[in-house]
Amino acid sequence: MEGISSEAFVLGCSAIGAGLAVIAGIGPGVGQGIAAGYGAAAVGRNPGARGSIMSTMLLGQAVAETTGLYGLVVALLLMFVKPLMP
């Protein structure tokens, strides 16, 4: 009876890890949606402060997006860079 090879095991774990890393994109998506909703509500209440509100909101969204991008980079590294392979 033959078991799973070490190469197949590493490839499988890399695929599972990449899938889990991509899940990191859910948090920034939800956070950015909430920020955009509150930003639109704030502009609706005070249209004169539109520029200040929008710049602050966009800066916050850019910071939040970095976590999603880090997850994507980790997933790409796990899928296409295989340092453990001989």
SVG drawing of the C-alpha trace seen along z (x, -y; Angstrom):
<svg xmlns="http://www.w3.org/2000/svg" viewBox="-28 -74 44 76">
<polyline fill="none" stroke="black" stroke-width="0.4" points="0.0,0.0 1.4,-3.4 1.0,-6.6 1.0,-10.2 4.3,-11.6 6.0,-14.4 5.8,-16.6 2.0,-16.1 1.6,-16.8 3.5,-20.1 1.5,-21.1 -1.8,-20.3 -0.9,-22.3 0.2,-25.2 -3.1,-25.2 -5.0,-25.1 -2.8,-27.9 -3.4,-30.0 -7.1,-29.6 -7.0,-30.7 -4.8,-33.7 -7.3,-34.9 -10.1,-34.8 -8.2,-37.8 -9.9,-39.9 -13.3,-39.6 -12.4,-42.0 -11.2,-44.9 -14.2,-44.5 -16.6,-44.8 -14.7,-47.6 -14.5,-49.6 -18.2,-49.2 -19.0,-50.5 -16.6,-53.4 -18.1,-54.4 -21.6,-54.3 -20.7,-56.5 -18.8,-58.8 -21.8,-59.2 -24.0,-59.8 -21.6,-62.4 -21.5,-64.3 -25.3,-64.2 -25.4,-65.9 -22.7,-68.4 -22.1,-68.9 -19.6,-71.8 -17.1,-69.4 -17.2,-67.0 -13.5,-67.4 -12.3,-66.8 -14.6,-63.8 -13.7,-62.1 -10.0,-62.5 -10.1,-61.1 -12.4,-58.2 -10.1,-57.4 -7.0,-57.4 -8.7,-55.0 -9.8,-52.7 -6.3,-52.6 -4.9,-51.6 -7.6,-48.9 -6.9,-47.6 -3.3,-46.7 -4.3,-43.7 -6.2,-42.3 -3.2,-42.9 -0.9,-41.1 -3.3,-38.1 -3.2,-38.1 0.6,-38.3 0.9,-35.4 -1.5,-33.3 0.5,-34.0 3.7,-33.1 2.2,-29.8 0.9,-28.9 3.8,-29.8 6.9,-29.8 7.8,-26.4 10.8,-26.8 10.4,-23.4 10.6,-21.4 14.0,-19.7"/>
</svg>
